[in-house]
Structures are given as C-alpha cells and as structure tokens.
Amino acid sequence: MRRVFCLKFTNMKFNIEIWAVKKLLDLMDSKKLDLNPPYQRNSIWTKQDQKNLVQSIKNGSPIPNLFLLQKSEDKFEMVDGQQRTRTLKTFKDSNEIELGKDDSEFKNGAFLEYQIPVTVITEVNDGDGEHIEEFYYMVNSSGIKLNRPEKFKARYFGAVFLKLVEKLTTGKGFQELNIIPASSQKRMMDRELVEELCALVMYGITDKKNQVDKIFESDISEKESQNCEEKFNEILEHILRFNKITPIKETRYRQRNDFYTMFGFIKDNLNIDKDHLDYFYQILVALEKGIHPTKEACKPLSEYALNCVSQSNSAKARQARLEILNDILLNESSSLNAAQSEIAARYSLDKGSMIEKGKYYVFELNALQKAVKNFHSKD
C-alpha cells in the first residue's frame, strides 16, 4: 500500500507516504539510499534499543516517521531515521538481534510487509534560507537529543573548521592515543575535544563554549586551517612521544581537562628541548597520585584538582591549571618556589632533590617517584 499526501511547508515540499519495510531495504541493497550524509551523527543505538524497535514491529505497534530527501527519481538521502533503518537491515540480514528461538517466519513475512510512515522531501529552496541540515537539526530536537558536536556537524557540515577538526580527530596520531572511550566517540566527544584544542592553538585559553561557537559561526580560511593543523600536529608529536614513556590512557591526563592543560603547556613551550619535556611529563605522572580536590591534599595539587572539577571549562580554571604546571616545572631559580616548597614538604624532599633541566629547576625524578610511592603506600 502506498498512500501519498503532497504538502508544502515554508520553503520545503514533501510527500507523506506509507512504505513496506521491504521497499526501504531494497533501496539500501541497490545503493539508492544514502544513510551517511555529512550532517548525520554517528550511530549510537545499543543492542537493547535495536531489539525494542523490532519487538515493536512484531507487536504491530507504530514506529516513528522516517524522513528522506529525494535526490533524483530513485535516489534518496536519509535525513532522520538512520538508526532505525540500520536496525531493520541488521535484523533482516543477520542473527545479531534475536527475539525468540526462531524468528525466520516473522523475518521473512510480516516484518517485510510492516508499514512505515515516510516523509519524502522533494524540494528544499536553499535560496530562501531553508537548508536540509537545519531541518535535520529541527527534527532531532526530541528523542535522543543532539549534543553540541552533533549539532555543529548538522549546522556547519561544509565549514572549513569542521573539516579540519574531523581530519585531526580521525588522524592516525590522535587515534593512537586512544583516550576517548568508544561510547563517547559514538556521540562525537572525541571531535568536541579536538575542537577545543584547535581553539586553544589559534586563540589561546578561552571559555569552552564561547570561542568554539564563534569559530563555527565565522569559520576560518584555508590558510588558517593549514596553520592550525601544522601547530596541532607539532604538539601532538610530543604527546605521542610521552605516550611511549607511559601510555596517557593509563594516567589522569587522559581526562579532557588534564589533556587540555598538558596540550596547552606544550603549545607554550615548544622551544624547550624534547628530552626536557619528556622529563617534565614523567614528573607530572609521578605527582598524579597526589592530585585530589581536598583540603588534606598538597595545596598546589589540590588547587589543580579543584580547577578540574569546578567551572573546569572556564578560561579562569584553565588558566589556573596551566599556571600550576608552570610553577612546578618552569622555575628558573635554584631556590624552591612556593608550589615546589609545598610539594617538597608534603613528600619530605629536601633541596638536594632538585635538578637542573635546561634553565629550569625541577625535582629529581627518581627521588620524587620514591617519595611519592612511600607517602601514598600509607593511604
């Protein structure tokens, strides 16, 4: 059965149709349905979500409307319903979604004939400001709502800045770090972190939301994109080297706020010898056991931790964290500064436990590691 209602809404024309599941799957099999237009988010449904959808169909319950954009006479683009459609395909072609002992009769019969409401968008008048990605954003305002990176992908899918961020996020170097859980990657949280790091490279420390929003709204030039990419990768080279010393995913510095601060520290100190930067990283790893947002913790480490949990994405908190790292690692005097003195007192280190690295005086690593281990073994 195919019922068609032709409507016009603002600058968009569409038909409301009723399709059998089989028709939808046939379009996929014949490569006539694009499930991955550039504004789409990643697939985020769980196996239980998929099972619930198929069970609803088996029970004869209605499922939400699908939205397709008709690109030509027989080719379509999925605007909304990607995950439902993938679920239907998975159920038909595999045994990954099981409802009972034997689903074959349902799978090859009533399932294929199940009727789905489909809105087919036939015309979008871009000249009047009605863009398909804006419509995608609108229809996704309910259900599992779009988060910030998903909204940006929908609204700015052609932006130079978005292309840069996606290139860096999917690049071998950033992927090698493996610091973003798979569940978070599904919601594009890895890309959101790279957006913030790019903003840091281009504009220094800023409030998270404001600067990234501004960059997307105004976009950047190809030259600015190239410059940012080069600087980003230069910083990333150092972090990948750190990763071989102690995998970052095994430290607290895998966390968004800590990683942002470490990235910013390197950005500001690219002139420092790489061996010294490696040494500084090992000091940070040694100190991480003492980083807690409590009054009982060592003062500079406690303040660092507090700025990771309270208004952590504000420019003020970000700057405070960076300044604490600077105090610990970039002391040009042979005398202990205030932050170093607090740490030395906490871990019973004397002035003889300091060593010169380039023009900076820092803790001797072996002495620090031993002192920290001994102190926290009592916890």
Secondary structure as UniProt FT lines:
FT   STRAND          5..9
FT   TURN            10..11
FT   STRAND          12..20
FT   HELIX           21..29
FT   TURN            30..31
FT   STRAND          33..34
FT   TURN            38..39
FT   HELIX           47..58
FT   TURN            59..60
FT   STRAND          66..70
FT   STRAND          76..80
FT   HELIX           82..93
FT   HELIX           104..107
FT   TURN            108..109
FT   HELIX           110..113
FT   STRAND          115..124
FT   HELIX           126..128
FT   HELIX           132..139
FT   HELIX           148..155
FT   TURN            157..158
FT   HELIX           160..170
FT   HELIX           172..177
FT   HELIX           182..186
FT   TURN            187..188
FT   HELIX           189..203
FT   HELIX           208..218
FT   HELIX           222..245
FT   HELIX           248..250
FT   HELIX           252..254
FT   HELIX           256..268
FT   TURN            269..271
FT   HELIX           274..287
FT   HELIX           288..290
FT   TURN            295..296
FT   HELIX           299..309
FT   TURN            312..313
FT   HELIX           315..329
FT   HELIX           338..346
FT   TURN            347..348
FT   HELIX           351..353
FT   STRAND          354..357
FT   TURN            358..359
FT   STRAND          360..363
FT   HELIX           365..376
FT   TURN            377..378
//
